[in-house]
Amino acid sequence: MICENIEKVQARITEACSRAGRDRENVTLIAVSKTKPIPDLEEAYRGGVRDFGENKVQELVEKAEVLPKDIRWHMIGHLQRNKVKYIVDKVCLIHSVDSLRLAEEISKEAVKRQLIVNILVEVNVAGEETKFGSTTGDAIQLVEQIAALPGICIKGLMTIAPFVENPEENRKYFSKLRQLAVDINDKNIDNVTMHVLSMGMTGDYEVAVEEGATLVRVGTGIFGERNYSAV
Ligand SMILES: *Cc1c(COP(=O)(O)O)cnc(C)c1O
């Protein structure tokens, strides 16, 4: 079932790319495996997935320990500063950097271990009160401040769009994030590239791809509904 779901999602990404005249190679599917058991991840791995997204530090660390080493782990959830030390050497990308203080902590740990940690700056483009992320207005300044820190490399932006019935409602937010990335790129800030746009989830990833997503984060569409009471 998981393998079939992956094939379906990959096919839809391919179709969205052709609608938008985009190169399929520029979009990577991240399987969001939070709350899901190891056998489910193994099945997704057999289905060809090498990028997995988790939102809890301990869960990511435990899964990374037992699963194949060629997996790229993405930290996509809100990250507490006191937990940064557990993941800086295990993740390929931290999507959810939303404050200078968090970035400073990542930088400190990176320097200590002589690593360069790749990050995205999370932007709350829809301005939802319940969500983390920089405001659109503050994002450029935050990027400039983080860019000055050693051991950290900004690769792009991430957003979590509102939960909506009709994905078309989120198109404006995806388009806004891409425009923001273009604006930041135009500033030619040292140590900053804006090639990565992490946007789109099960309900709206096709629209996100049409609007320029390079990473889509799909959980339910691959693994089925999550049961939070079971974890
Ligand atoms: C859970 C989660 C997803 C995946 O959500 P689905 O709707 O199940 O695809 C994507 N991004 C983030 C940040 C998440 O926390």
The ligand as an SDF file (V2000), in Angstrom:
LIG
                    3D

 15 15  0  0  0  0  0  0  0  0999 V2000
    3.0530   16.4880    9.5100 C   0  0  0  0  0  0  0  0  0  0  0  0
    3.7050   17.4590    8.6190 C   0  0  0  0  0  0  0  0  0  0  0  0
    3.6470   17.3240    7.2160 C   0  0  0  0  0  0  0  0  0  0  0  0
    2.8720   16.2300    6.5050 C   0  0  0  0  0  0  0  0  0  0  0  0
    1.4920   16.4270    6.6260 O   0  0  0  0  0  0  0  0  0  0  0  0
    0.4420   15.5670    5.7670 P   0  0  0  0  0  0  0  0  0  0  0  0
   -0.7410   16.4480    5.6800 O   0  0  0  0  0  0  0  0  0  0  0  0
    0.2070   14.3230    6.5340 O   0  0  0  0  0  0  0  0  0  0  0  0
    1.0660   15.3000    4.4560 O   0  0  0  0  0  0  0  0  0  0  0  0
    4.3310   18.2500    6.4540 C   0  0  0  0  0  0  0  0  0  0  0  0
    5.0340   19.2570    7.0180 N   0  0  0  0  0  0  0  0  0  0  0  0
    5.1180   19.4090    8.3500 C   0  0  0  0  0  0  0  0  0  0  0  0
    5.9200   20.5300    8.8980 C   0  0  0  0  0  0  0  0  0  0  0  0
    4.4540   18.5200    9.1850 C   0  0  0  0  0  0  0  0  0  0  0  0
    4.5400   18.7080   10.5170 O   0  0  0  0  0  0  0  0  0  0  0  0
  1  2  1  0
  2  3  1  0
  2 14  2  0
  3  4  1  0
  3 10  2  0
  4  5  1  0
  5  6  1  0
  6  7  2  0
  6  8  1  0
  6  9  1  0
 10 11  1  0
 11 12  2  0
 12 13  1  0
 12 14  1  0
 14 15  1  0
M  END
$$$$
